[in-house]
Amino acid sequence: MEIYLVRVTTDDDQKRYWLAAAPDQDAAVQLVLDAIPEGWAASPSGLAANDELATLGLRPGEVREVNTKVGLS
C-alpha cells in the first residue's frame, strides 16, 4: 500500500490536494473521486507526498484532504 497525492479541481476551479492510501495511482484517484462532491475532478498530482504526510497513519482505502501550504514536494 502506498500513499498517493491526488489533485482535486472544484467546480469553481480551485485546486486542492488529497492523500489516498491505495495499491496504485489509478485506485488512489478513484478513492478520491468517491469522496469528493459530484462535479469535482481528481487527477494524479505529479507531486510526491513527503515523509511527514506519508506517516499520517492512513489505512488502506482511506483518503484525507491536505493543506497545500505544507507537505508537498
Secondary structure as UniProt FT lines:
FT   STRAND          2..9
FT   TURN            11..12
FT   STRAND          15..22
FT   HELIX           25..35
FT   TURN            38..39
FT   STRAND          41..44
FT   HELIX           51..54
FT   TURN            60..61
FT   STRAND          63..66
FT   TURN            68..69
//
